[in-house]
Amino acid sequence: MDPMDGNFPHSPGACPACAAETRFVHAWVYRCLACGLEAACLSPGIGSSVGGLETLRRRNFNSILHALNDGLCGTRKRLLEIGCASGLFLEAAKPHGYSVIGIEPSDSSHEARAKNFEVLTEPFFEAAARYADDSFDIIVFNDVFEHLADPAGVLAECSRLLADDGRIVINLPVNGGILYSIARILRHVGLDGPYDRMWQKGFSSPHLFYYSDASLVRLLEKEIGFRLRLNARLRSTHLNGMWKRVSSGADNKFGALFTYMLASGFAIVEPLFPADIKFFIFEKKPA
């Protein structure tokens, strides 16, 4: 069914990123007609980690840190990661001279604390209230921002916490990638499984948003007052841990095996296609 053929419900309201008109494109997903932001009518929650991603995440975290080390002026390196999970990024950042703190309300905070990291376990706004203005130079979201029910409110608090010229790093899936595009096509022919999985529908913490590049930049630059410094791709697949990842939460092992074979092949050719995961570095403009 074509989302523009008039058979879907009317707009659920203005776009959270640019305030333009939105339109339902699926029973529980709506899209901004101007900036391309997609949002889901799903319930937010605190998630548990998906297995098989450690190698991929370590590789991507190294790419992010390399970019930060090349582009961060001065010697201030007070870093806060929101949703630090078991502390993989904190582990990667510390040898680069960063002073690291995490916020993680899920049970995985125990793993990060066991590594001797300072980790606050309250929800974000409660944890952030502990810190004065200008307490950090870098705030990082790794696979977290797309799960936030109130991204603008969180960004406003991050702006308070950041020193002038501080950085916000956002690593997240985007809706212009090849895998998301394929899942969307399959949904139109009645195969909802890949699309539901891209949104993590049925998981404890589904994606609430799928940002386009334009919608994310609009949200941070126009609404919050940050300037984009870097937009770069990350890998979404890695052969190491692939089976554990695709079989996590799968009801049908034969379907999981088929997905594993496709994903393993895709991992080889992924750099040839539009990226499904990107990271963005934004700079806080001086007041």
Buried (B, 14 or more C-beta within 10 A) or exposed (E): EEBEEEEBEEBEEEBBBBBBEBBBBBEBBBBBBBBBBBBBEBEBBBBBBBBBBBEBBBEBBEBBBEBBEEEBEEEBBBBBBBBBBBBBBBBBBBEBEBBBBBBBBBEBBEBBBEEEBEBBBEEBEEBBEEBEEBBBBBBBBBBBBBBBEBBEEBBEBBBEBBBEBBBBBBBBBBBBBBBBBBBBEBBBEEEBBBBBBBBBBEBEBBBBBBBBBBBBBBBBBEBBBBEBBBBEBBBBBBEBBBBBBBBBEBEEEEEBBEBBEBBBEBBEEBEEBEBBBBBBBBBBEEE
